[in-house]
């Protein structure tokens, strides 16, 4: 079935470091891909999305490119801040009667000053 | 208005209580969702409503009863819950139930069952 695999966390970095969180997927057809972020005690916020191969989603300095050949959607940021500390979820959509989001397990990111 | 609101923010209930969670959006979205999230886990889909009709029930126990009175409102009625039902309950909405449409999430209701 359709699934998403994220790199295991937790990930701890220093401020201004380069960030990569790996995400690969297995899907039949051509899903849309998403990164959601969850700050402590809050719901999920959409960070970025891509709906077809080679699309690049970007927001708040974060980027991810939909790579069909490697079935990947890795999240990157050039210089992280303490305020980026959160849990990041990679997800894809499938249609089974209605839209369903399939999430990865989440990666907890901590940025130290 | 690009917000999904949920009330209450926190709820503590006994196993014999009946309570309801409420979710509201005014973005004109026609698909609404309930998720359950346990600590350190991703959200798990419970129910999907499309055009106010229930289209997905992920084999959720009958002690959880969803209701969609109109296109802006989604309720989750709770009765005879178990302690293992304690979790963060998230509501989401999307423009339509299609693959391209992102879901917008509310802040959640943190439920504790004693």
Interface residues (C-beta under 8 A of the other chain):
Chain A: X31 X32 X34 X36 X42 X43 X44 X45 X46 X49 X51 X89 X93 X94 X95 X96 X97 X98 X99 X100 X101 X103 X104 X105 X106 X108
Chain B: X4 X6 X31 X40 X41 X42 X43 X45 X48 X50 X55 X56 X90 X92 X94 X97 X98 X99 X100 X101 X102 X103 X104 X105 X106 X107 X108
